[in-house]
Amino acid sequence: MSAARPAQPQIALNLLDLKRLHQEVRAHSDLHADEASDAALRKVEDAATEALRLIIAVHGWPGHSLVGEDGANAAWWIAHHSSDRAFQQHALSLLEEAVTAGEATRRHLAFLTDRCRVMADRPQLYGTQFSYQQADLRPFEVEAPDRLDARRAEMGLEPFDAFEEFVRSLAPPPVPMEVPTEGSEQ
C-alpha cells in the first residue's frame, strides 16, 4: 500500500469525521444499558451507513487509491459497525473485491467476514468477534477451531491467543452489581 495522495481527499475526510463521531458517541454511551444511549448510537451509525452507501453508489468501495489508507480504514469501520445487515453483506462483497485488487486489507476483510457470519448466526472464521456471556468475555463460536490460527495467519492476523489477550485488556469484564442480602446495610 502506498502513501500516495488519495484521489478523493474530501471523501476521506468525510469518512474520517463519521468514524470519529461514531467513536465519540460510542465512548460516551452505556452500550445497551439504556434506550437513549442505544438510540444515539443507532442514529450516528445509520447516518454513517447512509453516507457510505452514497459513496459506494458513486465510486464503488472506497479503497486506498480513492481515499487513502486512513479513509479506507474509516469506510471499513462504518461498514463493520452498521446495523443494516443487508448493507454489511453488500459491503463484504465489495471489500472482497477491493482486497483482490490491492485496495483494502485482508485484516479488514477478516473482521467484516466474522461480523457478517456472527450476525447471520453462523460460526466465525477468524475469531475476531467477542461478547459478554455471564459476565465473561468470550469469542463467538468459531468454525473448525483447530485451523483458526492458520486462517488468521492467511489474513495477516496475529495468533488467536495473543489477540484474545489484547481484546481482554481493552474490555475488562463489567463489574457485577452487589445484590443486598437480608440483614446487610444498603
NUKOLRO-899655 format. One record per residue (C-alpha): residue number from 1; x, y negated, z negated. Coordinates in Angstrom, 1 decimal. Example, Ala and Ser with C-alpha at 12.3 -4.5 7.8 and 13.67 -1.06 7.14 Angstrom:
<rs>
<romar 1 x 12.3 y 4.5 z -7.8>;
<romar 2 x 13.7 y 1.1 z -7.1>;
</rs>
This chain:
<rs>
<romar 1 x 0.0 y 0.0 z 0.0>;
<romar 2 x 1.3 y -3.3 z 0.9>;
<romar 3 x 1.3 y -6.6 z -0.9>;
<romar 4 x 0.3 y -8.4 z 2.4>;
<romar 5 x -2.3 y -11.2 z 2.1>;
<romar 6 x -5.8 y -9.8 z 2.4>;
<romar 7 x -7.8 y -10.7 z 5.5>;
<romar 8 x -10.7 y -11.9 z 3.3>;
<romar 9 x -9.3 y -13.5 z 0.1>;
<romar 10 x -12.6 y -15.2 z -0.7>;
<romar 11 x -14.3 y -11.9 z -0.8>;
<romar 12 x -11.6 y -10.6 z -3.0>;
<romar 13 x -12.1 y -13.5 z -5.4>;
<romar 14 x -15.8 y -12.8 z -5.5>;
<romar 15 x -15.3 y -9.2 z -6.3>;
<romar 16 x -12.8 y -10.0 z -9.0>;
<romar 17 x -15.3 y -12.5 z -10.5>;
<romar 18 x -18.0 y -9.9 z -10.5>;
<romar 19 x -15.8 y -7.3 z -12.2>;
<romar 20 x -14.6 y -9.9 z -14.8>;
<romar 21 x -18.2 y -10.8 z -15.6>;
<romar 22 x -19.2 y -7.2 z -16.0>;
<romar 23 x -16.3 y -6.5 z -18.3>;
<romar 24 x -17.1 y -9.6 z -20.4>;
<romar 25 x -20.8 y -8.6 z -20.8>;
<romar 26 x -19.8 y -5.0 z -21.5>;
<romar 27 x -17.3 y -6.1 z -24.1>;
<romar 28 x -19.9 y -8.2 z -25.9>;
<romar 29 x -22.8 y -5.8 z -25.8>;
<romar 30 x -23.5 y -2.9 z -28.0>;
<romar 31 x -23.9 y -0.3 z -25.3>;
<romar 32 x -27.3 y 1.5 z -25.6>;
<romar 33 x -27.8 y 0.2 z -29.1>;
<romar 34 x -30.5 y -2.3 z -28.2>;
<romar 35 x -32.7 y -3.2 z -25.3>;
<romar 36 x -31.2 y -6.8 z -25.0>;
<romar 37 x -27.7 y -5.5 z -24.5>;
<romar 38 x -28.8 y -2.9 z -22.0>;
<romar 39 x -30.9 y -5.5 z -20.1>;
<romar 40 x -28.0 y -8.0 z -19.9>;
<romar 41 x -25.6 y -5.4 z -18.7>;
<romar 42 x -28.0 y -4.0 z -16.2>;
<romar 43 x -28.6 y -7.5 z -14.8>;
<romar 44 x -24.9 y -8.0 z -14.2>;
<romar 45 x -24.5 y -4.5 z -12.7>;
<romar 46 x -27.4 y -5.0 z -10.4>;
<romar 47 x -26.1 y -8.4 z -9.2>;
<romar 48 x -22.7 y -6.9 z -8.6>;
<romar 49 x -24.1 y -3.9 z -6.8>;
<romar 50 x -26.2 y -6.1 z -4.5>;
<romar 51 x -23.1 y -8.3 z -3.7>;
<romar 52 x -21.0 y -5.2 z -2.9>;
<romar 53 x -23.9 y -3.8 z -0.8>;
<romar 54 x -23.9 y -7.0 z 1.3>;
<romar 55 x -20.1 y -7.0 z 1.7>;
<romar 56 x -20.2 y -3.4 z 2.8>;
<romar 57 x -23.0 y -4.2 z 5.3>;
<romar 58 x -20.9 y -6.8 z 7.0>;
<romar 59 x -17.3 y -5.5 z 6.5>;
<romar 60 x -17.5 y -1.8 z 5.6>;
<romar 61 x -15.7 y -0.6 z 2.4>;
<romar 62 x -13.6 y -3.5 z 1.1>;
<romar 63 x -10.2 y -1.8 z 1.3>;
<romar 64 x -6.7 y -3.0 z 0.8>;
<romar 65 x -6.2 y -4.9 z 4.1>;
<romar 66 x -9.6 y -6.7 z 3.7>;
<romar 67 x -9.4 y -7.7 z 0.0>;
<romar 68 x -6.0 y -6.6 z -1.3>;
<romar 69 x -5.3 y -4.1 z -4.0>;
<romar 70 x -7.0 y -6.1 z -6.7>;
<romar 71 x -10.1 y -6.7 z -4.7>;
<romar 72 x -10.3 y -3.1 z -3.7>;
<romar 73 x -10.0 y -2.1 z -7.4>;
<romar 74 x -12.8 y -4.5 z -8.2>;
<romar 75 x -15.0 y -3.0 z -5.4>;
<romar 76 x -14.4 y 0.5 z -6.9>;
<romar 77 x -15.2 y -0.8 z -10.4>;
<romar 78 x -18.5 y -2.2 z -9.3>;
<romar 79 x -19.5 y 1.0 z -7.4>;
<romar 80 x -18.3 y 3.1 z -10.4>;
<romar 81 x -20.5 y 1.2 z -12.8>;
<romar 82 x -23.5 y 0.7 z -10.6>;
<romar 83 x -26.8 y 2.0 z -12.0>;
<romar 84 x -28.0 y 2.7 z -8.4>;
<romar 85 x -27.2 y 6.3 z -7.9>;
<romar 86 x -28.0 y 6.3 z -4.1>;
<romar 87 x -25.7 y 3.3 z -3.7>;
<romar 88 x -22.9 y 5.2 z -5.6>;
<romar 89 x -23.3 y 8.2 z -3.3>;
<romar 90 x -23.0 y 5.9 z -0.3>;
<romar 91 x -20.0 y 4.1 z -1.8>;
<romar 92 x -18.4 y 7.5 z -2.4>;
<romar 93 x -18.6 y 8.5 z 1.2>;
<romar 94 x -17.2 y 5.1 z 2.3>;
<romar 95 x -14.4 y 5.4 z -0.3>;
<romar 96 x -13.5 y 8.9 z 1.0>;
<romar 97 x -13.1 y 7.4 z 4.5>;
<romar 98 x -11.1 y 4.5 z 3.1>;
<romar 99 x -8.7 y 6.9 z 1.3>;
<romar 100 x -8.2 y 8.8 z 4.5>;
<romar 101 x -7.4 y 5.6 z 6.3>;
<romar 102 x -5.0 y 4.5 z 3.6>;
<romar 103 x -7.3 y 1.6 z 2.5>;
<romar 104 x -8.1 y 2.9 z -1.0>;
<romar 105 x -6.5 y 5.1 z -3.7>;
<romar 106 x -7.1 y 8.7 z -4.4>;
<romar 107 x -7.4 y 7.8 z -8.1>;
<romar 108 x -10.5 y 5.7 z -7.5>;
<romar 109 x -11.9 y 8.5 z -5.3>;
<romar 110 x -11.4 y 11.0 z -8.2>;
<romar 111 x -13.2 y 8.7 z -10.7>;
<romar 112 x -16.1 y 7.9 z -8.4>;
<romar 113 x -16.4 y 11.6 z -7.4>;
<romar 114 x -16.7 y 12.6 z -11.0>;
<romar 115 x -19.1 y 9.8 z -11.9>;
<romar 116 x -21.4 y 10.8 z -9.0>;
<romar 117 x -21.2 y 14.5 z -9.9>;
<romar 118 x -22.0 y 13.9 z -13.6>;
<romar 119 x -24.9 y 11.6 z -12.7>;
<romar 120 x -26.2 y 14.4 z -10.4>;
<romar 121 x -25.9 y 16.8 z -13.4>;
<romar 122 x -23.0 y 18.7 z -11.7>;
<romar 123 x -19.7 y 19.6 z -13.3>;
<romar 124 x -16.9 y 17.1 z -12.6>;
<romar 125 x -13.8 y 18.0 z -10.7>;
<romar 126 x -11.1 y 15.8 z -12.2>;
<romar 127 x -12.1 y 15.4 z -15.9>;
<romar 128 x -12.4 y 11.6 z -15.8>;
<romar 129 x -15.8 y 11.2 z -17.4>;
<romar 130 x -16.5 y 11.5 z -21.2>;
<romar 131 x -19.4 y 11.0 z -23.5>;
<romar 132 x -20.0 y 11.0 z -27.2>;
<romar 133 x -21.6 y 14.2 z -28.3>;
<romar 134 x -22.5 y 14.4 z -32.0>;
<romar 135 x -20.0 y 11.5 z -32.8>;
<romar 136 x -17.2 y 13.3 z -30.9>;
<romar 137 x -15.8 y 12.1 z -27.6>;
<romar 138 x -15.9 y 15.0 z -25.2>;
<romar 139 x -15.4 y 15.4 z -21.4>;
<romar 140 x -18.4 y 16.3 z -19.4>;
<romar 141 x -18.4 y 19.8 z -18.1>;
<romar 142 x -15.5 y 20.5 z -15.6>;
<romar 143 x -15.7 y 22.8 z -12.6>;
<romar 144 x -13.1 y 25.6 z -12.7>;
<romar 145 x -11.2 y 24.1 z -15.7>;
<romar 146 x -8.2 y 26.5 z -15.0>;
<romar 147 x -7.5 y 24.4 z -11.8>;
<romar 148 x -8.2 y 21.0 z -13.4>;
<romar 149 x -4.5 y 19.8 z -13.7>;
<romar 150 x -3.8 y 21.0 z -10.1>;
<romar 151 x -6.7 y 19.0 z -8.8>;
<romar 152 x -5.7 y 16.0 z -10.9>;
<romar 153 x -2.2 y 16.1 z -9.5>;
<romar 154 x -3.5 y 16.2 z -5.9>;
<romar 155 x -5.3 y 12.9 z -6.7>;
<romar 156 x -2.3 y 11.3 z -8.3>;
<romar 157 x -3.7 y 11.6 z -11.8>;
<romar 158 x -1.7 y 12.5 z -15.0>;
<romar 159 x -2.3 y 15.9 z -16.7>;
<romar 160 x -5.7 y 16.1 z -18.4>;
<romar 161 x -4.2 y 16.4 z -21.9>;
<romar 162 x -2.3 y 13.0 z -21.5>;
<romar 163 x -5.4 y 11.4 z -20.0>;
<romar 164 x -7.7 y 12.7 z -22.8>;
<romar 165 x -5.3 y 11.3 z -25.4>;
<romar 166 x -5.3 y 7.9 z -23.7>;
<romar 167 x -9.2 y 7.9 z -23.5>;
<romar 168 x -9.4 y 8.7 z -27.2>;
<romar 169 x -7.0 y 5.9 z -28.0>;
<romar 170 x -9.2 y 3.4 z -26.2>;
<romar 171 x -12.5 y 4.7 z -27.5>;
<romar 172 x -12.4 y 5.8 z -31.2>;
<romar 173 x -15.4 y 7.6 z -32.4>;
<romar 174 x -18.3 y 5.5 z -33.7>;
<romar 175 x -18.3 y 5.0 z -37.5>;
<romar 176 x -21.0 y 7.2 z -38.9>;
<romar 177 x -23.6 y 5.4 z -40.9>;
<romar 178 x -23.9 y 6.3 z -44.5>;
<romar 179 x -27.3 y 7.6 z -45.5>;
<romar 180 x -28.1 y 6.8 z -49.1>;
<romar 181 x -28.7 y 9.8 z -51.2>;
<romar 182 x -31.1 y 10.0 z -54.1>;
<romar 183 x -29.6 y 8.2 z -57.1>;
<romar 184 x -27.0 y 6.2 z -55.1>;
<romar 185 x -26.9 y 2.4 z -55.1>;
<romar 186 x -27.8 y 0.7 z -51.9>;
</rs>
